[in-house]
Amino acid sequence: MNTHASRRTLPGLLAVALVASVGIGAAGGYEVVGAQERTYYLYVAAESEDVVEKISFGPGGFQKIASIPVGVFPTETEGPHGLAVSPDGEYWFVTVAHGNPFGILFKYDTATDTYQGDVKLGLFPATISISPSTGLLFAANFNLHGDHVPSSVSVVETETMTEVAQIPTGVMPHGSRMNKAGSKQYSVAMMSDELREIDVYRMETSRVLPLSENAPSWMHYQEHGNGLMDENMSDHSGMGHGAMAGGSHEAMKPPIIKPTWASPPTPQGKIYVAGNGSARILEVDLESWKVTRTFENTSKGPYNLDVTSDGKQLAVTYKSDKAVGIWDLELGEETANIPTLRPIPHGMVISPDNRYAFASIEGIGGEPGSVEAYDMQTGERVGNIDLAKQAGGIVVWKMQ
Amino acid sequence: MQRYRLALALALVLTVSFSPLSYAQAPEAAQASDPAAAKLQIDISQIKLEVGETATITATVTDADGNVIETPELIYFSMARRNVGIKDGVIEAYRPGEEMRIIAAVPHDGMNFRALRNPAAIAANPLIQMITVTVPTPPIADVTINDPPELFYSGTRVVLETTVTDASGAERTEAELTFDSSDASVARVSPSGTLSLLAPGNATIVAKAGDKTHSLPIEVMANGTASVELTASAEDARTGDVVRFWATARDANGGTLDSMPVQYAFQTRTINHELGDPGSGMITEDGRFVADEAGEYTIFAMAGAHTASMTIGVTNRDVKREIEILGQGAVRDRATSDLWVWEGPDGRDYAVTGTHNADGHAYFWDVTDPRNMQIIDTIRVDARTVNDVKVNEEGTIAVISREGASNRRNGLVILDVSDLQNKGAQILSRYDDELTGGVHNVFVYEDHVYALSAGQRYDIINIEDPTAPHRVGRFELDTPGHSIHDVWVTDGIAYSSNWLDGVVAVDIGGGDKGGTPRSPVMLGKTPYPNGWNHAAFPFRSKSTGKFYMIGGDEAGERGGTPGYDGEPPRMQGWIHIFEWDEWDNPTEVARYQVPEAGTHNVWVDEENEILYVAYYQGGLRVVDISGELLGDLYRQGREIAYFLPFDPDGFVPNAPFTWGPQPFKGNIFFADYHSGLWAVRLKPREGEEGVADGSRD
């Protein structure tokens, strides 16, 4: 079933106007809509400044608590990317994606934000999630360096910071998310149009769902192994690759959906996939392992999405349309479409109490990165804070 | 990590899996029927394996009633998989290690691998078992004294070279090695294996590692040396000059004793000896000597009881020159990255500078008058860092790199700079195919761009039509974990900087190995044990005929002064100089190392044999690299000049952080991270002319 987006943009726009009059870009410059007593603590990775920002959002709005430098190379931009907090809340983890050549997962404690350990992973490790059951961390090795080759998901034992497995996956895997039980990990393969399910307990891919007709088939993987492309490309013996003019990956079709993130599974047994390259959000039924609904013609570039714990609402960033959407999943309608204050909305996380959605905003060039908060009920922006450049990965640490 | 499945489950899996568009396994089918009551038992809880040895685990899973489950589903993983692996229940030892853990488990809901540091916690779960594997360091299998001399003479010394290997065949450089002599009155041997031959006679030298020994019987013959003759290539030298010494042992009849080993040593008294100047230098085993300090140096050649000596006078190299500041093109609101200076088709001189971690700007400067450098055009691209900027040989096409693009496609941008005065820089095309990770460095050579995205390879992109760039080739090493940082092309050879893999030379048309941009051919690579190779610049020395490779490090750490947040990074590293006349035989012969600072980019003026180094917090360094290079050029006083670009209004005030140098038409341009573009020049020494044009052309 395809459902066309029914956007209720007016309230969002009004909210923007109100917000703008209060003061754009000032931390705590918003009058928080509706009394709220809780304070939410988040970590946000600023990819272009190699820092992780620790912020809070409470009755007084946003506050910056700390800016923690990460990475190992002071004169190179190493790109902190994915963030996760251990289930007990005592540690946070960040992938630093660039490397020589392999990226690194760092571990810090949440009490003092001090370094606890690190481990090398694969090429350009990006998004991460931790199984609340096993305690193992799953990092999608995105391999943004350009070669469109199947990559892997690294599995890390986080007490000893040991990589215990690399699970083969699709091309440019991204959007690592875990089910509530911690038994299944989901990610998408951006350049091979796939949703992949990893059995956490078995540390292997349990299901692959092609999201378009251009996704490589399982037969294709069986036949080609890690060589989805022509022999020259998989041959890293060094020389030449002379026949490259005019394109190199004849065996691989271009992706149609370009999925970037999968949501965590909802209690209703659904997963939502952001079709970044096709302005679609796909609903996947976990039991039938099929796409059951498609929200067509969303704003451009749906990128990251999260769902409320009751599975009734979804919040999504639209990278290309400078907007954030909130969807009623029962109706299949977008109830709010809120232009962001700066371009390139990136990360999306909903507070554990389903009250707020927090979107990280990259900005462009020298603009600061930022985080915006939205009330999930009113669809209004209720806060904004400027952070270091290219805010990306975002995670809620705790709420009090 | 492997698993066993019920045959039925496999059948189900295969049936479903061969759908061309979808495959799905049956994740629940192979679990124990009642995992909560099941129990896993394995027959191995601790095991000791030698390197290369394997052991098979027998696992038994019983259900709640104690019945054995046939072919149960199990997973295994190693907590030290680079040392010990596990596949299909077979443990294999790769490398030594103590008490490494392998986990075996029956997958079940709520499975918890936390507390893996606590074996008791694992033991408490009946469905998870741990195997502790110890792979002892293999015993020493062999000790060999390599290629000892055939003849031994009393009164001489011989350094014994040894190789120790263990039972796995691995060389053990860290193994404790002892030496002994059966007759200390004939031969003594030092703990490190230097043999002092004291008197004629027989002795057996024993090298021992572990319980293995190598016995070397020697016959020490009377030393027939009646005299030693010593000659030198020069009697006077400057610091840094390599003086060659030749020693000949002669018998009583004046005959030459060709097999007589001769050792060299030197004694020094520097001109500032009484001021505590210790003096230093270097003499190689083949008699090449270089002094670091001015003074008198006495070189001794010893063969038996006979010694010859020569004293040479060493004067200061006296290459110091003053630097004159010509101008600063200040960039103070953002960090500056690399630069390129060239003469445009209109005869005027131009420069382009990039910006780092900012807003994607590249600045085009008219530097015809270096005392009045002016930005004449600014290009802003979708990026945060324009790390590298290059211009083609004709001065008409510029290429700039992109990192931090909002669409993450990055790549590079090609610009027409043929008429900067009237048209400015005009973007002709963008190229980002498979360069999405961010292009860090580029080079333009004969209508091709060599571009790398800080990954593992560089791409070679044809820009004969700059509006239609297309990749024609690429180069990538095949070493484990290889990585690349930069590439420089000259005379048909591409020299890439590859961190631990060192400098790699690749024939793309000038290496006589048939290489082309479409089909590059590797020529050789230098060792680089510190793993910091960041830049490379070839140097064909006119004064010696030698081919040197200048390799630059990049290493550092963030500032760490308590209470001072604005501290720039503390960079480290030095310049490595390789003599590389044969592609398969590079030898690191010299270094240039400024203490307390770190290197970045370099440039060699071959005509004047001058090395320019951007030394981060050490500013601009100008180094005399004329003549043979040996030892530490910094200590030898080969530094001609240095300049610290302080700018009180800089992006970080008064914090020199020099990024890249380029000599051009007798001036030196350089980019400084915190203060922008600078032009300086070496003041002529009295009675001398200024440095000639050092530009690429």
Boltz contact constraints between the chains, C-beta under 6 A:
constraints:
  - contact:
      token1: [A, 48]
      token2: [B, 384]
      max_distance: 6.0
  - contact:
      token1: [A, 48]
      token2: [B, 404]
      max_distance: 6.0
  - contact:
      token1: [A, 74]
      token2: [B, 556]
      max_distance: 6.0
  - contact:
      token1: [A, 74]
      token2: [B, 558]
      max_distance: 6.0
  - contact:
      token1: [A, 74]
      token2: [B, 569]
      max_distance: 6.0
  - contact:
      token1: [A, 100]
      token2: [B, 483]
      max_distance: 6.0
  - contact:
      token1: [A, 100]
      token2: [B, 499]
      max_distance: 6.0
  - contact:
      token1: [A, 101]
      token2: [B, 455]
      max_distance: 6.0
  - contact:
      token1: [A, 101]
      token2: [B, 456]
      max_distance: 6.0
  - contact:
      token1: [A, 101]
      token2: [B, 483]
      max_distance: 6.0
  - contact:
      token1: [A, 133]
      token2: [B, 110]
      max_distance: 6.0
  - contact:
      token1: [A, 133]
      token2: [B, 111]
      max_distance: 6.0
  - contact:
      token1: [A, 134]
      token2: [B, 111]
      max_distance: 6.0
  - contact:
      token1: [A, 134]
      token2: [B, 112]
      max_distance: 6.0
  - contact:
      token1: [A, 134]
      token2: [B, 113]
      max_distance: 6.0
  - contact:
      token1: [A, 135]
      token2: [B, 113]
      max_distance: 6.0
  - contact:
      token1: [A, 135]
      token2: [B, 114]
      max_distance: 6.0
  - contact:
      token1: [A, 136]
      token2: [B, 113]
      max_distance: 6.0
  - contact:
      token1: [A, 144]
      token2: [B, 436]
      max_distance: 6.0
  - contact:
      token1: [A, 144]
      token2: [B, 437]
      max_distance: 6.0
  - contact:
      token1: [A, 145]
      token2: [B, 437]
      max_distance: 6.0
  - contact:
      token1: [A, 145]
      token2: [B, 453]
      max_distance: 6.0
  - contact:
      token1: [A, 145]
      token2: [B, 455]
      max_distance: 6.0
  - contact:
      token1: [A, 146]
      token2: [B, 434]
      max_distance: 6.0
  - contact:
      token1: [A, 146]
      token2: [B, 435]
      max_distance: 6.0
  - contact:
      token1: [A, 146]
      token2: [B, 436]
      max_distance: 6.0
  - contact:
      token1: [A, 146]
      token2: [B, 437]
      max_distance: 6.0
  - contact:
      token1: [A, 146]
      token2: [B, 453]
      max_distance: 6.0
  - contact:
      token1: [A, 157]
      token2: [B, 116]
      max_distance: 6.0
  - contact:
      token1: [A, 159]
      token2: [B, 116]
      max_distance: 6.0
  - contact:
      token1: [A, 159]
      token2: [B, 117]
      max_distance: 6.0
  - contact:
      token1: [A, 162]
      token2: [B, 79]
      max_distance: 6.0
  - contact:
      token1: [A, 164]
      token2: [B, 77]
      max_distance: 6.0
  - contact:
      token1: [A, 165]
      token2: [B, 1]
      max_distance: 6.0
  - contact:
      token1: [A, 165]
      token2: [B, 77]
      max_distance: 6.0
  - contact:
      token1: [A, 199]
      token2: [B, 27]
      max_distance: 6.0
  - contact:
      token1: [A, 201]
      token2: [B, 107]
      max_distance: 6.0
  - contact:
      token1: [A, 201]
      token2: [B, 111]
      max_distance: 6.0
  - contact:
      token1: [A, 202]
      token2: [B, 3]
      max_distance: 6.0
  - contact:
      token1: [A, 202]
      token2: [B, 75]
      max_distance: 6.0
  - contact:
      token1: [A, 202]
      token2: [B, 107]
      max_distance: 6.0
  - contact:
      token1: [A, 203]
      token2: [B, 1]
      max_distance: 6.0
  - contact:
      token1: [A, 206]
      token2: [B, 25]
      max_distance: 6.0
  - contact:
      token1: [A, 206]
      token2: [B, 27]
      max_distance: 6.0
  - contact:
      token1: [A, 207]
      token2: [B, 24]
      max_distance: 6.0
  - contact:
      token1: [A, 208]
      token2: [B, 23]
      max_distance: 6.0
  - contact:
      token1: [A, 210]
      token2: [B, 21]
      max_distance: 6.0
  - contact:
      token1: [A, 217]
      token2: [B, 20]
      max_distance: 6.0
  - contact:
      token1: [A, 217]
      token2: [B, 21]
      max_distance: 6.0
  - contact:
      token1: [A, 218]
      token2: [B, 17]
      max_distance: 6.0
  - contact:
      token1: [A, 218]
      token2: [B, 23]
      max_distance: 6.0
  - contact:
      token1: [A, 219]
      token2: [B, 20]
      max_distance: 6.0
  - contact:
      token1: [A, 236]
      token2: [B, 476]
      max_distance: 6.0
  - contact:
      token1: [A, 236]
      token2: [B, 478]
      max_distance: 6.0
  - contact:
      token1: [A, 237]
      token2: [B, 478]
      max_distance: 6.0
  - contact:
      token1: [A, 238]
      token2: [B, 476]
      max_distance: 6.0
  - contact:
      token1: [A, 238]
      token2: [B, 477]
      max_distance: 6.0
  - contact:
      token1: [A, 238]
      token2: [B, 478]
      max_distance: 6.0
  - contact:
      token1: [A, 238]
      token2: [B, 522]
      max_distance: 6.0
  - contact:
      token1: [A, 240]
      token2: [B, 473]
      max_distance: 6.0
  - contact:
      token1: [A, 240]
      token2: [B, 519]
      max_distance: 6.0
  - contact:
      token1: [A, 240]
      token2: [B, 520]
      max_distance: 6.0
  - contact:
      token1: [A, 241]
      token2: [B, 473]
      max_distance: 6.0
  - contact:
      token1: [A, 241]
      token2: [B, 474]
      max_distance: 6.0
  - contact:
      token1: [A, 242]
      token2: [B, 473]
      max_distance: 6.0
  - contact:
      token1: [A, 242]
      token2: [B, 518]
      max_distance: 6.0
  - contact:
      token1: [A, 242]
      token2: [B, 519]
      max_distance: 6.0
  - contact:
      token1: [A, 244]
      token2: [B, 471]
      max_distance: 6.0
  - contact:
      token1: [A, 245]
      token2: [B, 470]
      max_distance: 6.0
  - contact:
      token1: [A, 245]
      token2: [B, 472]
      max_distance: 6.0
  - contact:
      token1: [A, 289]
      token2: [B, 24]
      max_distance: 6.0
  - contact:
      token1: [A, 344]
      token2: [B, 406]
      max_distance: 6.0
  - contact:
      token1: [A, 364]
      token2: [B, 406]
      max_distance: 6.0
  - contact:
      token1: [A, 365]
      token2: [B, 359]
      max_distance: 6.0
  - contact:
      token1: [A, 365]
      token2: [B, 360]
      max_distance: 6.0
  - contact:
      token1: [A, 365]
      token2: [B, 384]
      max_distance: 6.0
  - contact:
      token1: [A, 366]
      token2: [B, 358]
      max_distance: 6.0
  - contact:
      token1: [A, 366]
      token2: [B, 359]
      max_distance: 6.0
